[in-house]
């Protein structure tokens, strides 16, 4: 079918326009405004005076901010790597099941993912409750038979929240891995078996390289998600020493909405934005390059 | 007996043997109580329509499918419970099943690599195989960058490098276009002539089976219908299923009455009243049967010709150049006739048909040849 170039362009423009308008209005414009705001001493609402890079200098010497950055990075390390690895292991197991058992097990793993964070918080604060939490039976084993308030023990706080987060989001990651594993035909494994490859060799030589792109994807999605960690930390830390468990988004929230420091919060947001872009692009490129070797 | 075995003056020895094997999937029986021997160095085709159990049979020989009952022998060794990798067999899959993330070289050398052979040996052997299959220019490409025919060759190369005693092919040419299929068929025939290895080849394409195999096993619903050389199956089918499956265009069938049986000949009344004598080997006492005649054993004659057994109207003419296929509407239904390339006929014309009765066959009520 022959159609004029012009009418094709018009159609394309019409189809793209709603997205471009919404993206520009709700993402590009606010991002630019935020960057501008970060160079002023504006409160949350209303204009401020131009202060150049002052806010950034202040962040660099702010103890609370450096704690927030460290906690965020620490949480990412504690949650992203395990959630990728555990999801792969679970997916490998689930993939070997057949028929309705596979559906049931997959559904069971996916179920926590549909829970809102408030419910997840309730479940696990009960599970770990110092007085009646069922998980205290396990905690006792490592604490000389004593109960321990996990979320009020600072060194245990981040690992515990990371554990809950891995549990919460596991189903989605498993689903991505299952999709990747199903793309590998059984005949390839049969061929490898005929070629003399053991179970382990089949995993390292066939499965692992072929699900590598999915691994990179899961890792990247989780990295971006966990750098923006806020809700779980906020809920579990409520009533405790909030400063010690502060994460970046929480810092931004506190500065902007509780301290009324719009400019400083905007500067912290820009730092987080740059951190996410740089980290995700760098790791994606690195991991992909390794896979393409 | 294979050409190679004949050349070496050896007697054909059984190489692969299935003894009374049965395969059940839950309540479904795919193969029931089947026995089969494949001679050393032979090219045996397992032929049948889809769902007849031919691929299952091959996978049982490969060890990819557990055998429900019965035994499988390779070289007189019971391999029923031996894992696939230790059966000294290699298999080429319909989908090729190449490792998509590896180059052609790595695909071919994979079995050597997992066996811990040194890199140098892997390279030499891969190169050697690639030379035989004309894959040298593609050694560093990945399967996605190859054409269908090249992928097929890599799959064969992966089998070849292991120096197997038995090659198993599962419909290896069905994903190729018609021209390439003919070409690969020739290459496979050449490979078999060069290597002299036992090859077992699953196909639903009777042309492939007829051209490649020295022995064809026709399967129907998990049971062997007939085993024989291509011409045996063509000229002396054991039953109606084999008669109908082998040959293209397919054999014509129509019901006839048997007037009398006299030793090894039956007097058969054709539609229209004419009686012809047809040779039989069994079926004493039968009153009716189905007559089968191949398209090339019907000849178009003038309807008034005294030799015309019956008459009909030409419905469709297919001119293939070297032959002409006529579809003729007769009192017994549509018959297919194959004639000379320059056969003089027009659509709608009434023609007489002469029956070459020495090539006609009678099939009894069970489908078995009389």
Interface residues (C-beta under 8 A of the other chain):
Chain A: X185 X187 X188 X190 X191 X192 X193 X194 X195 X196 X197 X198 X201 X205 X206 X209 X210
Chain B: X62 X64 X83 X84 X85 X89 X90 X91 X93 X95 X97 X98 X99 X100 X101 X110 X111 X114 X115 X158 X162
